[in-house]
């Protein structure tokens, strides 16, 4: 699963319960823990691929600073 918004169980509970009832659902905790674990696994896999492959690392090096606006964000942070 990985994304609580895509959980049919949570969608049904949100549609059929009050917010207070929804907030106490044991399924909510389960879905959130699953999302956290899936996110950790995905990031771990991506990191391992980057660190174990010069080609992947070089590709990320070319894309990440521009796409993430790294230079601009660092300058803004320094000016603040």
C-alpha positions as YAML, in Angstrom:
chain: A
units: angstrom
residues:
- id: 1
  name: UNK
  ca: [0.00, 0.00, 0.00]
- id: 2
  name: UNK
  ca: [2.26, 2.82, 1.20]
- id: 3
  name: UNK
  ca: [-0.13, 5.75, 0.85]
- id: 4
  name: UNK
  ca: [-2.92, 6.24, 3.41]
- id: 5
  name: UNK
  ca: [-4.90, 8.31, 0.88]
- id: 6
  name: UNK
  ca: [-5.14, 5.24, -1.36]
- id: 7
  name: UNK
  ca: [-6.33, 2.91, 1.40]
- id: 8
  name: UNK
  ca: [-9.85, 1.71, 0.63]
- id: 9
  name: UNK
  ca: [-10.30, 0.85, 4.31]
- id: 10
  name: UNK
  ca: [-9.48, 4.39, 5.39]
- id: 11
  name: UNK
  ca: [-11.59, 5.85, 2.58]
- id: 12
  name: UNK
  ca: [-14.60, 3.85, 3.79]
- id: 13
  name: UNK
  ca: [-13.99, 4.81, 7.41]
- id: 14
  name: UNK
  ca: [-13.67, 8.50, 6.55]
- id: 15
  name: UNK
  ca: [-16.92, 8.33, 4.61]
- id: 16
  name: UNK
  ca: [-18.84, 6.48, 7.33]
- id: 17
  name: UNK
  ca: [-17.48, 7.90, 10.59]
- id: 18
  name: UNK
  ca: [-17.00, 11.21, 12.32]
- id: 19
  name: UNK
  ca: [-13.52, 12.70, 12.40]
- id: 20
  name: UNK
  ca: [-13.20, 11.74, 16.07]
- id: 21
  name: UNK
  ca: [-14.13, 8.13, 15.32]
- id: 22
  name: UNK
  ca: [-11.76, 8.08, 12.37]
- id: 23
  name: UNK
  ca: [-8.89, 9.45, 14.47]
- id: 24
  name: UNK
  ca: [-9.21, 6.53, 16.91]
- id: 25
  name: UNK
  ca: [-9.30, 3.82, 14.25]
- id: 26
  name: UNK
  ca: [-6.63, 1.13, 14.73]
- id: 27
  name: UNK
  ca: [-6.50, 0.88, 10.94]
- id: 28
  name: UNK
  ca: [-5.21, 4.46, 10.77]
- id: 29
  name: UNK
  ca: [-2.14, 3.59, 12.83]
- id: 30
  name: UNK
  ca: [-1.54, 0.46, 10.77]
- id: 31
  name: UNK
  ca: [-1.74, 2.39, 7.49]
- id: 32
  name: UNK
  ca: [0.56, 5.14, 8.77]
- id: 33
  name: UNK
  ca: [3.16, 2.66, 9.99]
- id: 34
  name: UNK
  ca: [2.98, 0.86, 6.64]
- id: 35
  name: UNK
  ca: [3.47, 4.17, 4.80]
- id: 36
  name: UNK
  ca: [6.49, 5.04, 6.96]
- id: 37
  name: UNK
  ca: [8.06, 1.63, 6.42]
- id: 38
  name: UNK
  ca: [7.43, 1.73, 2.66]
- id: 39
  name: UNK
  ca: [8.92, 5.22, 2.46]
- id: 40
  name: UNK
  ca: [11.99, 4.13, 4.41]
- id: 41
  name: UNK
  ca: [12.44, 1.09, 2.19]
- id: 42
  name: UNK
  ca: [12.09, 3.14, -1.00]
- id: 43
  name: UNK
  ca: [14.58, 5.75, 0.16]
- id: 44
  name: UNK
  ca: [17.00, 3.08, 1.35]
- id: 45
  name: UNK
  ca: [16.81, 1.30, -2.01]
- id: 46
  name: UNK
  ca: [17.34, 4.55, -3.92]
- id: 47
  name: UNK
  ca: [20.28, 5.51, -1.71]
- id: 48
  name: UNK
  ca: [21.94, 2.13, -2.15]
- id: 49
  name: UNK
  ca: [21.54, 2.35, -5.93]
- id: 50
  name: UNK
  ca: [23.09, 5.81, -6.00]
- id: 51
  name: UNK
  ca: [26.00, 4.87, -3.77]
- id: 52
  name: UNK
  ca: [26.69, 1.62, -5.60]
- id: 53
  name: UNK
  ca: [26.54, 2.99, -9.14]
- id: 54
  name: UNK
  ca: [28.69, 5.79, -10.48]
- id: 55
  name: UNK
  ca: [26.26, 6.16, -13.40]
- id: 56
  name: UNK
  ca: [23.23, 6.64, -11.10]
- id: 57
  name: UNK
  ca: [25.16, 8.98, -8.81]
- id: 58
  name: UNK
  ca: [26.34, 11.10, -11.75]
- id: 59
  name: UNK
  ca: [22.80, 11.27, -13.09]
- id: 60
  name: UNK
  ca: [21.48, 12.43, -9.72]
- id: 61
  name: UNK
  ca: [24.31, 14.95, -9.47]
- id: 62
  name: UNK
  ca: [23.24, 16.46, -12.79]
- id: 63
  name: UNK
  ca: [19.53, 16.58, -11.93]
- id: 64
  name: UNK
  ca: [19.12, 17.21, -8.20]
- id: 65
  name: UNK
  ca: [20.81, 20.62, -7.78]
- id: 66
  name: UNK
  ca: [18.84, 22.17, -10.67]
- id: 67
  name: UNK
  ca: [15.53, 20.42, -10.11]
- id: 68
  name: UNK
  ca: [15.63, 21.01, -6.37]
- id: 69
  name: UNK
  ca: [16.71, 24.64, -6.79]
- id: 70
  name: UNK
  ca: [19.56, 23.95, -4.36]
- id: 71
  name: UNK
  ca: [21.61, 27.03, -5.24]
- id: 72
  name: UNK
  ca: [18.64, 29.37, -4.97]
- id: 73
  name: UNK
  ca: [17.45, 27.91, -1.68]
- id: 74
  name: UNK
  ca: [20.94, 28.15, -0.15]
- id: 75
  name: UNK
  ca: [21.24, 31.79, -1.20]
- id: 76
  name: UNK
  ca: [17.81, 32.59, 0.21]
- id: 77
  name: UNK
  ca: [18.70, 30.89, 3.50]
- id: 78
  name: UNK
  ca: [21.97, 32.82, 3.75]
- id: 79
  name: UNK
  ca: [20.20, 36.14, 3.05]
- id: 80
  name: UNK
  ca: [17.57, 35.55, 5.73]
...
